[in-house]
């Protein structure tokens, strides 16, 4: 039985990923910051809820301790929690605005990965999936043929560029763990105001990477169609 922990999983892509992995036979631990929403989401899927705020060291350590006590190990970590951050004229952005986005989208991944790595290393096939975005790709955001080139979201884009690079560097360092990044594409969620393809389509790349076997890739950046430029 594969045990999977997912952050930010009470709605949207995280919830759909949890649903698909439960359906695939995984034991899913649904992580979310909001207790009531997280618990309700987990109960609706047949998953277990663990409260986690990826910006809080104590919360992350408590979540890891909870999983260590109950499951003892995990096979897959899906770092899905993320925020869009401030949107608007770039001259209005403050250092605090930047820090808030990076703390969730980038530092949160480091914080959670650090806490859960000992549990992952108890698995015969440990896997980390970081949810990134084509909005963090230089190639895609500069290509007029791509939807990513039509938007200017400096804080979000910078954070997702960091997530993809962090993924490739962790893959080099963590020889015993497969570490990959998934791009859901423009998905109809709160982030996009309902624009884009379905959440089911968006979750496809995340689920693909969460279900790779021992011979699966590492250090890759993919969407539901395959490998992506960066």
N, C-alpha and C positions, 0 to 999 in steps of 0.2 A: 504494500500500500504506500503510495507517494503522499507525503505530507507537505502541504504548501501554505506559506504565510503570505498574505497580500495586504499591503498598506493602502489606505484610502479606498476601501472596498465596499462602502455602504451604498454607493450609487454609481451610475454611469459605467465607464470602462472597467473600473475595479469590480463592481458588482457583476457585470456580465462575464468577466474573466472568472470570477469565483463560481458563478453558475455553471459555466462550461466545464470547469475543472472538477466540480462536484459530479457533474454528469459523466465525466470521463473516469470517475472512480477515485479521484484524489480525496484525501482527508484535508479539508480546507479550513484554515484559521483565518477568519475575516478580521482584519485590523481596521479600526476607524477611530477618529478623535472623539466623535459624538457618541456617548454611551447608548442612549435610547435608540437612535437611528441605526447604529451599528448592530445592536442586539436584535432589533427587529429584522434587519436585513439578513443576519446570520440565521435566525430562526426560520425565515422564509425559504432558505436554501438548504437547510440541513447542515450548516457549517457551525463552527464554534467562534464566538466573538471574543476578541481581546482588545481592550482599549489601548490606543497608542497615539501620541502626538509626536510626529517626527521631528518637531522643533525643540523638544524637551528631553534632555538627557535622562532625567529620572523616569519619565514616562516610557521611554524606549527601553531602558534597563529593566523596568518592571515588566514590560511586555515580554522581553526575552526570558526573564526569570519564570514568568507564568508558563510559557511554552516549554521551557526546560523541565519544569515540575510536572506538567501534564503529558506532553508528547515525548519529551526527552531529546528530540532531534527534529530537524526539518530537512527535506530534500530540495525544496524550491523556495526561493525568496523572490517575490515580485514587488519591486519598488515602484509603486504606482502613484502614491500621493503626490499631488502637485497643485500649484496655483497659477493663475494667469498673471496676476500682478496688475499694477497701474497701467492704464491705457489712456493715451492722450498726448498732448504736445510734449515733445521730449524736453523742452526747456523747463517743464514743470516737475520733472523727476527729481527726487531728492536721494541722498545716500541711504536714507531709511527705507525708501521705496525699493531700491535695489537690494538692500540687505534682506528685506522681508521675502522677496522672491527667491533669492539664492538660498536662504535658510531652509525653505521647504524643498525646493526642487533639486538642489545640489548637496548642501550640507546635510539635509535630511537623509539622503541616500547613504552618505558616508557614515552618519550616526547609526542608522539601522543596520547597515551591512556590518559594521564593526561589532555591534551587539549580538548579531545573529550568526556571525561566522563560525564560532565554536559549535553551534548546533548544526550548521550546514556540514561541517567537516566530519560529523558522525554518519553522514550519508555516503553510500557507495557511489552515488552519482549526483553531487551537489551542483545546483544550477541557480544563477542569479539572473533575473530579467529586469532591466531598468527601462521604464517607459520614457522614451525620449520623444523627438518630433522632427519631422522634416523642416520645421520652422527653425531648427538649429543647424541646418545644413547650408553652408556657403553656396554650394552648387545649386541646390534646389531653390533657395530664396533669390538667386540671381538669374534663374531661367524663366523667361517670359511665358514659356509653355506650361509652367507649373503653377498651381494655385497658390503655393507658398510665396511666390514673388509678388502677389497682389496685396500683401499685408505688411504693415510696419509695426512690429511689437518688440521694441528693443530689449526690454527686460526679460520677457519670456523667451525670446529667441536666444539671447546670450546664455540664459540658464540651461536651455536644452542643448546648445553647442557644448557647454561644459559637461552635461550628462553623457553625451556621446563620447567625448574625449576621456572622461573618467572611466567609462565602460571599457574602452580599448586598453587603457593603461592598467586597470584592474585585471583584465584578462591576461596581460603579460606577466603581472606579478603573482597572481593566484593560479599557479600551475595546476592545482588540484581541484579547481572550481571552474565551471563553464560560465562565463559572464558575457551577456549579449544585451543589445539595445533594440527596443521595438518602437516603430513609428506607426501609431494607429491611423495616421492620415487625418484629413478634415472630417471629424465625426460629429454628428448631431448631439451635442451635449450642452451643458450650461456655458462652457467655455466659448462655444461658437454661436450661441444664440439659436441653436437648433439647426444650423446649416451643416450640410455634409452628408456623408453616407451613414448607414445605421450603426448603432453601437455594436451590434453583432459583427458587422464587417470590421469595425475599428478594433475589436478585441482579437481578431484573427491572428495577427502577428504576435501578440502577447501570449496567446494560448499555444501557438506553434513553438515558441521558444521555451515555454514552461513545460513542454512535454517532450523535449529532445532526449534521446537516449545517450548512453556512454560514448557513442561515436559522433555525437552532435557537434556543432560548431562552437567556437568561442571567439570573442572579440569582433562579432559581426553586428551590423546595423541593418535591420530589415523592415519591410512593410509586408502586407499580405501578398505582394507579387514577387518578393525576393529581395536580394541585396540592394542597398541604396548607396548613392554617392554621398560624400561628405566634404 
